[in-house]
């Protein structure tokens, strides 16, 4: 997953109690699916073109990185 700036990214706010997280969903489809600004893009397999991670807004750390399997 090199050059994350080359991926389209979707952001979803998550609250767990009073703790805030941001779910980041990323994909490299170009052009992106027509619905990508309204709903999450979910793909099974697809390789490193599809990944997601959770960002902790308090600690500034990323966790639960998931990269899709082979395409």
N, C-alpha and C positions, 0 to 999 in steps of 0.2 A: 504494500500500500504506500507507494512513493507518491510524492507530490499531491497531498490531499487537496490542495487548491484547485486541482483539475477535476474534482468530483462535484456533482450536484449534491447539495446537502439539504436535509429536512431537519427541523428542530422541533422538539415537543417538550414542553415543561412538565415536570413530574414533581408532585409533593408526596413525601413520606413523613407523616406527622408534620413537623414544622421545618423539615429539611427539604431543600430545593435541589433538584437535579435537572439536567437537560439531556434528553435522549437525542442522539445524532444519528441519522440514517443517511448513508451516502451511496451513490451509484455513479457510474461513468457513462451511461447511455447517452449518446449524442445523435440526434436530439433526444431529450428526455420524453417519457410518456406524457401525453396531453393532460393527464389528471394529476401530475406530480405536485402541483401547488395546492391541491385540495384534499388529497389523501396519501397515506404512506405508500411508497413503492415497495412491494414485498416480492422477492424473487428467491426461488429455491435453486441452489447450485449457482452457477454464474461466475464462480471464481472470485478473484480479488477485485473485480469490478463492483462488488456489492459488499458493504461492511457497515457495522453500527457499533456504537460505544455510548457509555453513560458518563457525563461530566458532572462532578460534584462542585456546586457553586461555592461551597464554603472552603473546602480544602484545595480546590483548583486541580484536583486529580481526575484522571480518566480511569474507568474500570469497565469490566465486562465487554472487552473488545471481541466482536464476532466477525469473522471473515467467512463468506460463503465458500462452500466446497467447490470442487472442480466443475468447470462448465461443460 
